[in-house]
């Protein structure tokens, strides 16, 4: 399977793992105290989170998105995120 790979630095690995677990609907495939890897099929992504105590916000505006096929897919993801709070 072809996947896009995204590596993100985070100051709070636990919060980031929780957020992406809810967003992607599955737990990480691999974890270590300072690292988590998600191998999702939908969307096809290899997402890694790296604990970085001095992680900074990018100097330029940046965004990452997940393209879905319908408004109902957006609503389902939003419901998962709202329920997790």
C-alpha positions in Angstrom: 0.0 0.0 0.0 1.2 3.5 -0.8 1.0 5.9 2.1 2.0 9.5 2.6 4.4 9.9 5.6 4.1 12.8 8.0 6.3 13.2 11.1 5.2 15.8 13.6 7.0 17.1 16.7 4.9 17.6 19.8 5.5 18.8 23.3 2.8 16.6 24.7 3.0 13.1 23.3 0.1 11.7 25.3 -2.3 14.4 24.2 -1.2 14.1 20.6 -1.6 10.3 20.7 -5.1 10.7 22.1 -6.1 13.2 19.5 -4.9 11.2 16.5 -6.3 7.9 18.0 -9.7 9.6 18.0 -9.3 11.3 14.7 -8.0 8.2 12.8 -10.3 5.8 14.7 -7.5 3.4 15.7 -4.6 3.3 18.2 -1.0 3.7 17.2 0.7 0.7 15.5 3.9 1.2 17.5 4.7 3.3 20.6 7.7 4.1 22.7 7.8 6.7 25.5 8.8 9.5 23.1 7.3 8.2 19.9 4.1 6.9 18.3 3.4 5.6 14.8 0.0 5.3 13.2 -0.3 3.2 10.0 -3.8 4.1 8.9 -5.5 2.7 5.8 -8.2 5.4 5.4 -6.6 7.9 4.9 -3.5 6.0 3.8 -1.0 7.7 6.1 2.1 6.8 8.1 1.9 9.4 10.8 4.7 9.5 13.4 4.6 11.7 16.5 7.9 12.6 18.2 8.1 14.0 21.7 10.2 17.2 21.4 10.3 19.3 24.5 11.3 22.4 22.6 8.9 21.9 19.7 7.9 25.3 18.1 5.1 26.4 16.0 6.1 26.9 12.4 7.1 30.4 11.5 4.9 30.4 8.4 1.3 29.3 8.3 1.0 25.6 7.5 -1.8 23.1 7.5 -2.3 19.4 7.0 -5.6 18.0 6.0 -7.4 14.8 5.4 -9.5 14.7 2.2 -12.6 12.6 2.6 -15.3 11.7 0.1 -18.4 13.2 1.7 -19.7 15.6 4.3 -21.0 12.6 6.3 -17.3 11.5 6.7 -16.5 14.9 8.1 -19.4 14.8 10.5 -18.4 11.3 11.7 -14.9 12.5 12.4 -16.2 15.5 14.2 -18.6 13.4 16.3 -15.6 11.1 17.4 -13.6 14.2 18.4 -16.5 15.8 20.3 -17.3 12.5 22.1 -13.7 12.1 23.2 -13.6 15.4 25.1 
